[in-house]
Amino acid sequence: MEITVTVNDERHRRSVEPRLLLVHFLRDDLGLTGTHWGCDTSNCGACVVWLDDVPVKSCTVLAAMADGKRVRTVEDLADGAALDPVQQGFVTCHGIQCGFCTPGMLMTARWLLDHDPDPGEDVIREAISGQLCRCTGYENIVRSVRWAAAHPEGDR
C-alpha cells in the first residue's frame, strides 16, 4: 500500500507492506536508526517516537497507521550541533550508560517537558514508567530530566 508520512518535517511517500511496523519503516526504509528496536512486545520503550505529537511505541504501530500523519524521531531533537536540553541533561547528569533505552527516554522526556516545564520527581518517574532501563536504576535519568527542566535553553 502507498503511504505518505511526514518524518522530522520531511515528507516521504513509500509503498509498504500492510503489516510493516513503524519502527521498521523508520529504520529500514528511511535509515533513521536512532529509534531502537528492542523487544517487539511494547515492554521496553526503546522505540518511542511521536505520532502527531503524542509519544507512541513504534513497535506497536503499523506504518500504514502513520499515513497522513507527522512522526518525530530522536534525530530531530538536536538543532544542528546544538543538543536539545534533554540530550544535554543526559550527558551532564550521566543518564546514559549502554544507550539502548536512551532514544525512547529522550523522546518521552522532551514530550513531558513540553507539557510540564517543571515536573517533580514523581511526575518524571510516572512519565518514563513505560520504559525499561537495565543499567542506570533511573536515578540519573530523573536527574537528567530535572537538569533539562532547570536549563530550558541548555548550554546554547
N, C-alpha and C positions, 0 to 999 in steps of 0.2 A: 504494500500500500504506500501511497505517497503522503509524506508529512512535511509540514513547514514549521520549523521551530526557531525561535529567536534565542540564541545562547550567548550570554555575555554581550548583549546588544548587537550581535551579528546574526543575520537571518540565514538559515540553512534549509534547503529543500532536498529531501532524500527519499529514496524508495527503501522501505524496511519491511521485514517480516512482521506480521501482526503480533507475534509473541515476543519480539525483541524487547528486553528490559532497557529502561532509560539509562542505567549505569553502563551498559554495554554500548549503547548508541553513543554516549558521550566519549567513552574511552576508545572504542574500536572504530567508529565511523568518523568522529570528529577529532580524535587524537588528544582529547583533554583528559590526560591520565592523572590529574590531581585528585579527582574523585576516586576514592579507593573502593574496591570490590572486596568485601570481607567474607560475609557469612552466607549470603543468598537467602537468609531467613528473616531479615529485618531485626535481628538481635543486636548487631554490633554498632550500627550507626555511622560507620566509616564513609558511607556513600551519600551522606546528606547533601542535598543541593536545594535551591529554592525553585519552586514551581509557582509562577505568578506571585512571587514574594512570600511564599509560605514554605517553611522547611519541610522537605519530604525525604524519605529514604528511597533513593533512586533504584534500589533493587526490588522495590515493591510497586513500581510504576512502569507501565509499558510505554515505550517510546511513542506509540500511537496516541496515548492519553495526553501527550505533550503537544500534539498537533495544534497549531494556532496559539500556543502559549509562550511565555517567557521563562527561560531557565537561567539561573545564575549559579556558577560554579566557583570553587575556591580560586581558580585562575583569575577571577575578576576582582578579588579583594585588593590587591596591590594597585597603586597608581604609578605605573612605570616602575622605577626603582624604589619609590616610597611605599613602605609597608603600611597596611591598614593598622590602626591602633591595636586591634585584636591580635594581629600577627606579631606586632612589636611586643605586646604584652606576653605572648607565649615565649618569645625569645628572651625577653628581660627577666621573666619570672620562672624560667625553666619548665614551662608547661609541656614541653616536647621531650619525649625520650626516644622511643623507637620511631615515632612519627606516623604510625599506621592509622590511628584514630584521629589524628590532627585535622585533616581536611573537614571532616564532619563536625568536629568540635568547633573549629573556626567559623564555619557557616552558621551553626546554631548560636554561638556566642555573638556574632555580628547581628543576627536577627534579634536576639534578646536585647542587645544594647540599642538597637534602632527603635525598639518598642518600650524599653525601660532603661533610660540612660544611667541610672544609679541603683542597680539591683543589689539586694543584700545576698549574703552567702546562701541562705536557704532558697532564694529565688533562682540563683545560678545553678545550684545543685538540682533543683527541680527541672530546669530547662535542659540540662545535659543528662538527665536520668535515663534517657533512651539510648545512650551511647556508652559503649564499654571501652575502658582503658585498662589494660593489663599491666601497665608499667608504673604509673605515677601515684596511684592511690587518690587521685583527684585533687589533692591539696594544692599543688602547683597550678593546676588548670583553673581552679577557682581564683587563686591569686592573680593569674594572668588576666582573667576577665575583669577582676576588680581593678587591676592596673589600667586596662583599656578604658574602663568607666571613668577613672580619675584623670586620664590623659586622652580626651576625645580627639585631640589633634595629633596624638602620637608624638613622634620626635620631629615632625615636619616644621 
